[in-house]
Amino acid sequence: MKVIICGAGQVGWQIARHLAGERNDVTVVDNNPDLVRRATDTLDVQGIAGFASYPDVLDKAGARDADMVIAATYSDEVNMVTCQVAHSVFAVPRKIARLRAESYLTAIYSDLYRRDHMPIDVVISPEREVADAALQRLAAPAAFDTESFLDGKTQLMGLTIDAGCPIVNTPLRQLTDLFSTLRSVVVGIRREGVLFAPESGDQLFEGDSCYVMVHADDVQRTMEIFGKSLRKQERVVIVGGGNVGLSVARRLETGKIRVRAKMIERNRKNAERAAEELERTIVLHGDGLDAALLVEAGVARADAALCVTDDDKVNMLAAVRAKAAGCSMVIALINDPTLVPLMEPLGIDAYINPRSTTVSSILRHIRHGRVSQVYSIGDAEAEVIEAEVLSTSPISGSRIREIDFPEGVLVGAVRKGDKVVKPTGSLRIDEGDQIVIFALAGDVPEVERLLQVSIDFF
């Protein structure tokens, strides 16, 4: 497949990395020659320096025979015009645009923009994606990472193994024997910075970070087994009143569970806008790093502090201060993945990676139609893929123990009809089943071959 990726920033680079690794013909376009050079030097892609919305630049990038254009620059207007030019001038079949401004999103999602006027097949909103991720973190406060699969019937949870964990130093096969009815599977373990797919004889040690696929009905029991407690989030302090913070506050106000939220925003204009748009959220104008202001916001009594400014370092320091002030759970928005290893030493309970969230969302829309969800873990170290098993798939009709999966691949959950079942070696995978698979990045192409989903992307 021939893909043109407009924007060679963090998101564009990661998408290019994924697609180039899957042997697609990828061309990266950016008006910053240094970003283009970084992409061509580190990835198997072609690069064009120039404005993505210019027809001659798209022509040089090969738009006349491209299958897809992904517009992921920092400018909403450039992304929209790029899709329009790709459609009107070059008849590119599929266009994906990343849009940030709430005004554009409101118009597009309310069908004021019809496809024949604004030909964008898929709109990706980083702020909305991040807000969704933040709310999921708040819903599972003991997990450092979480994502739903199979229409919410299965949950991927990232859990840190503490010293008091009841199952520390216990082989995974023994867990299966002890809790035979528990529908949960440890699909990934990060130990000393290295992520791997465990075998049945592997143990969980103190300090490990593990990824567990859990049936929605067994979340509470699983948390108890891992020594975690479920707490209601009734009071939340939001540091940062930009698009992400505002989106989270809106969702908290309209949620089924009543949550008392307070927001701290340094920019007066943003604070005034938030105060006007929010009904029940108290907005404080000031610096989220100000200890006195955190006290005024009641962070010591808060169930969670969500630090979502546009500055990673501010988010980290605000989270550390909130934790030191007595907040039981702190979550930080982190764009730079190299800062993630600092989360645990600093006592930050969970983090949100906007790049990973947006990349996962875009991948979900560019995979073959039978792949319903893709979630990127860490710095694109692994993917969790939800897909329907086709009749042509090599795994159709086979029991899990008979399937020659790579070492870095594990089945996390299977849905047969309306029922989600725990994957065991004797479970037979049939045509039409929905399967959720954890795969290290290097093993994703083989997973796609086994699922027969790499033939086409749309």
C-alpha positions in Angstrom: 0.0 0.0 0.0 1.2 3.5 -0.8 0.8 6.0 2.0 1.6 9.7 2.3 2.1 10.9 5.8 1.9 14.7 6.1 3.7 15.9 9.3 6.9 14.3 10.5 6.5 15.2 14.2 6.1 12.6 16.9 2.8 11.2 15.7 3.7 11.2 12.0 7.0 9.6 12.7 5.5 6.8 14.8 2.9 6.1 12.1 5.6 6.0 9.5 7.6 3.7 11.7 4.7 1.3 12.0 3.7 1.3 8.3 7.3 1.1 7.0 8.0 -1.8 9.3 5.1 -3.6 7.6 6.7 -3.1 4.1 4.3 -0.4 2.9 5.5 2.3 0.5 5.6 5.3 2.8 6.4 9.0 1.9 6.8 11.6 4.7 6.1 15.2 4.0 7.0 18.2 6.3 8.0 21.8 5.8 10.8 21.2 8.3 13.7 19.6 6.4 15.3 18.4 9.6 12.3 16.4 10.6 12.1 14.9 7.1 15.8 14.0 7.3 15.3 12.4 10.7 12.5 10.2 9.2 14.5 9.2 6.1 17.7 8.5 8.1 16.0 6.3 10.7 13.1 4.7 8.8 12.7 3.0 5.4 10.7 5.8 4.0 11.0 8.5 1.3 10.8 12.2 2.3 9.7 15.4 0.7 10.4 18.9 2.3 7.5 21.3 1.7 4.0 22.3 2.6 1.7 19.3 2.5 -1.3 21.3 1.3 0.5 22.4 -1.9 -0.6 20.4 -4.9 2.9 20.3 -6.4 4.3 19.0 -3.1 1.7 16.2 -2.9 2.4 15.4 -6.5 6.1 15.0 -5.8 5.1 12.7 -2.9 3.3 10.5 -5.3 -0.3 11.4 -4.6 -1.5 10.4 -8.1 -1.2 6.7 -7.2 -1.4 6.9 -3.4 -3.9 4.7 -1.5 -4.1 6.9 1.5 -3.1 10.3 2.9 -2.7 10.8 6.6 -2.7 14.6 7.5 -1.1 14.9 10.9 0.6 18.3 10.9 0.3 20.7 13.8 -2.1 22.9 11.8 -5.8 21.9 11.5 -6.2 24.1 8.5 -3.3 22.5 6.7 -4.6 19.1 7.5 -8.1 19.9 6.1 -6.8 21.6 3.0 -4.4 18.6 2.4 -7.3 16.2 2.5 -9.3 18.5 0.1 -6.5 18.7 -2.4 -5.8 15.0 -2.1 -9.5 14.3 -2.9 -10.2 17.0 -5.5 -6.9 17.0 -7.5 -5.5 13.5 -7.0 -8.6 11.4 -6.1 -6.8 9.7 -3.2 -9.2 7.0 -2.0 -8.8 7.4 1.8 -8.0 10.6 3.8 -7.4 10.8 7.6 -6.9 14.1 9.3 -5.9 15.1 12.8 -7.9 18.1 14.1 -7.6 19.9 17.4 -9.9 22.9 17.4 -13.2 22.2 19.1 -15.1 24.4 16.7 -14.0 22.2 13.7 -14.7 19.0 15.6 -18.2 20.2 16.7 -19.1 21.0 13.1 -17.7 17.8 11.6 -19.3 15.5 14.3 -22.6 17.3 13.9 -22.6 16.6 10.1 -22.5 20.3 9.2 -19.6 19.3 7.1 -20.7 16.7 4.6 -18.1 14.4 3.0 -18.7 15.9 -0.4 -17.8 19.4 1.0 -15.0 18.3 3.3 -13.7 14.9 2.1 -12.2 13.5 5.3 -12.9 9.8 5.9 -11.6 9.7 9.4 -11.1 12.6 11.9 -8.7 12.0 14.8 -8.9 14.4 17.8 -5.8 14.1 20.1 -7.6 16.1 22.8 -10.6 13.8 22.8 -8.5 10.7 22.6 -6.4 11.9 25.6 -9.5 12.9 27.5 -10.9 9.4 27.0 -7.6 7.9 28.2 -7.6 10.2 31.3 -11.1 9.1 32.2 -10.2 5.5 31.8 -7.3 6.1 34.2 -9.6 7.7 36.7 -12.0 4.8 36.4 -9.2 2.3 37.3 -7.0 4.3 39.8 -4.8 1.4 40.7 -3.7 0.8 37.1 -1.0 2.8 35.4 -2.4 1.9 32.0 -5.8 0.7 30.8 -7.8 0.2 27.6 -11.1 -1.5 26.8 -11.6 -4.2 24.2 -14.5 -6.4 22.9 -17.1 -3.6 23.3 -16.0 -3.0 26.9 -16.3 -6.6 28.0 -12.6 -7.0 28.4 -10.1 -4.6 30.0 -6.3 -4.4 29.5 -4.8 -3.2 32.8 -1.3 -2.2 33.6 -0.5 -3.1 37.2 2.7 -2.6 39.2 3.8 -5.5 41.5 4.4 -4.1 44.9 6.1 -5.8 47.9 2.8 -6.6 49.5 1.4 -8.3 46.4 -0.1 -11.7 47.4 1.1 -13.4 44.2 4.7 -12.1 44.1 7.2 -14.9 43.3 4.4 -17.2 42.1 4.7 -19.0 38.7 1.9 -18.0 36.4 0.8 -21.6 35.8 0.2 -21.8 39.6 -2.1 -18.8 39.4 -4.2 -20.6 36.9 -4.5 -23.6 39.2 -5.3 -21.4 42.2 -7.8 -19.3 40.5 -9.2 -21.6 37.8 -12.4 -19.5 37.3 -10.7 -16.2 37.1 -10.9 -14.8 33.6 -7.6 -12.9 33.4 -4.4 -13.5 31.6 -1.0 -11.8 32.2 0.0 -11.0 28.6 3.1 -8.8 29.1 5.7 -8.1 31.8 8.1 -5.2 31.9 11.2 -6.0 34.0 14.2 -3.7 34.3 12.9 -1.7 31.3 12.5 -4.7 29.0 9.0 -5.7 27.9 8.3 -9.4 27.1 5.5 -11.9 26.8 5.7 -14.3 29.7 5.6 -18.1 29.6 3.7 -20.2 32.1 6.8 -20.9 34.2 7.6 -17.2 34.6 7.1 -15.5 38.0 6.0 -12.0 39.0 8.6 -10.1 41.0 8.5 -7.0 43.1 9.0 -4.0 40.9 7.6 -5.6 37.7 5.0 -3.8 35.7 2.6 -6.3 34.1 -0.2 -6.0 31.6 -3.3 -8.1 32.4 -6.2 -8.8 30.1 -9.3 -9.1 32.4 -13.0 -9.9 31.8 -15.0 -6.8 32.9 -16.9 -8.9 35.5 -13.6 -10.0 37.1 -11.8 -6.7 37.4 -12.5 -6.3 41.1 -11.4 -9.8 42.0 -8.3 -9.5 39.8 -7.3 -6.2 41.6 -7.7 -7.9 44.9 -5.5 -10.8 43.9 -2.9 -8.4 42.7 -3.1 -6.5 46.0 -4.8 -3.4 44.6 -7.9 -1.6 45.9 -10.7 0.0 44.0 -11.5 3.5 45.1 -14.3 5.8 44.1 -13.1 9.0 42.5 -15.4 11.6 44.1 -13.0 14.6 44.2 -10.6 15.4 41.4 -8.2 18.3 40.9 -7.3 19.1 37.3 -4.1 21.0 36.7 -4.3 22.6 33.2 -7.4 24.1 31.6 -6.5 23.8 28.0 -8.4 21.6 25.5 -7.6 18.4 27.3 -8.4 19.6 30.8 -11.6 21.3 29.6 -12.7 18.1 27.8 -12.1 16.0 30.9 -14.0 18.5 33.1 -16.9 18.5 30.7 -17.1 14.7 30.7 -16.9 14.6 34.5 -19.8 17.0 34.7 -22.0 15.0 32.4 -21.0 11.6 33.8 -23.3 9.2 35.7 -21.3 9.5 38.9 -21.2 12.8 40.6 -17.6 14.1 40.8 -16.5 17.3 42.5 -13.8 18.8 40.3 -11.6 21.8 40.7 -9.3 23.2 37.9 -6.1 25.2 38.1 -5.1 27.1 35.0 -2.2 29.5 34.6 -3.4 31.4 31.5 -6.1 33.9 32.4 -7.8 33.7 29.0 -8.1 29.9 29.2 -9.2 30.1 32.9 -12.0 32.5 31.9 -13.1 30.3 29.1 -13.2 27.3 31.3 -15.2 29.2 34.0 -17.7 30.2 31.4 -18.1 26.8 29.8 -18.2 24.7 32.9 -21.1 24.7 35.3 -20.1 22.7 38.4 -16.3 22.8 38.2 -14.5 25.4 40.3 -11.8 27.2 38.2 -8.8 28.7 40.0 -6.5 31.1 38.1 -2.8 30.5 39.0 0.2 28.2 38.7 -0.3 24.5 39.2 3.1 24.3 40.8 2.1 26.8 43.5 1.9 24.8 46.8 -0.5 27.3 48.3 -2.8 27.1 45.4 -2.8 23.3 45.5 -3.8 23.6 49.1 -6.6 26.0 48.2 -7.8 23.5 45.6 -8.0 20.8 48.3 -5.5 18.5 46.7 -4.8 16.8 50.1 -8.5 15.6 50.2 -8.7 14.8 46.5 -9.0 11.2 45.3 -7.0 12.1 42.2 -5.0 14.9 40.6 -4.8 15.0 36.8 -1.9 17.1 35.5 -2.6 17.8 31.8 -0.8 21.1 30.9 1.1 21.3 27.6 4.4 21.1 29.4 5.7 17.6 30.5 7.9 18.9 33.2 5.2 21.0 34.7 2.9 18.0 34.7 5.5 15.9 36.5 6.4 18.5 39.1 2.7 19.3 39.7 2.0 15.6 40.2 4.9 15.2 42.6 3.7 18.2 44.6 0.2 17.0 44.7 1.4 13.6 45.9 3.6 15.2 48.6 0.5 17.2 49.7 -1.4 14.0 50.4 -3.3 13.3 47.2 -3.8 9.5 47.0 -3.4 9.2 43.2 -1.6 11.5 40.6 -1.7 11.2 36.9 0.6 13.1 34.5 0.3 13.8 30.8 3.7 12.9 29.3 4.6 13.5 25.6 8.3 12.6 25.8 8.5 8.8 26.3 12.1 9.1 27.6 10.6 10.6 30.8 8.4 7.6 31.5 11.1 5.7 33.5 11.1 8.6 35.9 7.4 8.1 36.8 7.9 5.3 39.4 10.9 6.9 41.2 8.9 10.1 41.5 5.9 8.4 42.9 3.6 9.3 40.0 0.9 6.6 39.8 0.0 6.7 36.1 0.7 8.6 33.0 -1.0 9.3 29.7 1.1 9.4 26.4 -0.8 11.5 23.9 1.4 10.2 21.1 0.7 6.6 21.9 -3.0 7.4 22.2 -3.2 9.2 18.9 -1.1 6.6 17.1 -3.4 3.8 18.4 -6.4 5.6 17.2 -5.0 6.2 13.7 -3.8 2.6 13.4 -7.3 1.4 14.3 -8.6 3.2 11.2 -5.9 2.1 8.8 -5.8 -1.6 9.5 -7.9 -4.0 7.5 -11.6 -3.7 8.2 -11.6 -7.0 10.3 -9.3 -5.4 12.8 -11.6 -3.4 15.1 -9.0 -2.0 17.5 -5.2 -1.5 17.9 -3.6 -0.3 21.1 0.0 0.7 21.2 2.0 0.0 24.4 4.9 2.0 25.6 7.1 3.6 23.0 5.6 1.4 20.3 7.1 -1.6 21.9 4.0 -3.8 21.5 0.5 -3.8 20.2 -2.7 -5.2 21.5 -4.8 -6.1 18.4 -8.5 -7.0 18.4 -9.7 -8.7 15.2 -12.2 -11.1 13.8 -11.0 -14.5 12.7 -11.5 -15.0 9.0 -12.2 -18.4 7.3 -9.0 -18.0 5.4 -7.0 -17.4 8.6 -4.4 -20.2 9.4 -5.6 -20.2 13.0 -9.2 -20.9 12.1 -10.3 -24.3 13.3 -7.1 -24.8 15.5 -6.7 -25.0 19.2 -4.6 -22.3 20.8 -1.9 -24.8 21.8 -1.6 -25.9 18.2 -1.1 -22.4 16.7 2.6 -21.6 16.0 2.6 -18.1 17.6 5.9 -16.3 17.9 7.4 -16.1 21.4 6.4 -12.4 21.8 2.7 -13.2 21.2 -0.1 -14.2 23.6 -3.9 -14.5 23.3 -5.5 -12.3 25.9 -9.2 -12.9 25.3 -11.7 -14.6 22.9 -15.3 -13.8 22.2 -17.5 -16.5 20.8 -20.9 -15.0 19.9 -21.9 -12.8 22.8 -19.7 -14.7 25.4 -16.1 -13.7 26.3 -14.1 -16.7 27.3 -10.7 -17.2 28.9 -8.1 -18.4 26.3 -6.7 -21.8 27.3 -4.6 -24.2 25.4 -7.5 -26.4 24.6 -9.8 -23.6 23.3 -10.6 -23.9 19.6 -10.5 -20.7 17.5 -13.2 -20.7 14.9 -14.2 -18.4 12.0 -16.1 -15.4 13.3 -14.5 -15.4 16.7 -13.2 -12.0 18.0 -9.7 -12.5 19.3 -7.5 -10.1 21.3 -3.8 -10.6 20.9 -0.7 -9.1 22.6 2.2 -8.9 20.3 5.7 -7.4 20.6 6.4 -4.9 17.8 8.6 -7.3 15.9 6.0 -10.0 15.8 3.1 -7.8 14.6 3.6 -8.7 10.9 3.4 -12.5 11.7 0.2 -11.9 13.7 -1.3 -10.1 10.8 -0.4 -13.0 8.6 -2.0 -15.5 11.0 -5.1 -13.3 11.1 -5.0 -12.7 7.3 -5.4 -9.0 7.7 -2.3 -7.6 5.9 -3.7 -8.0 2.4 -5.4 -4.7 2.3 -6.1 -1.8 4.7 -9.6 -0.8 3.6 
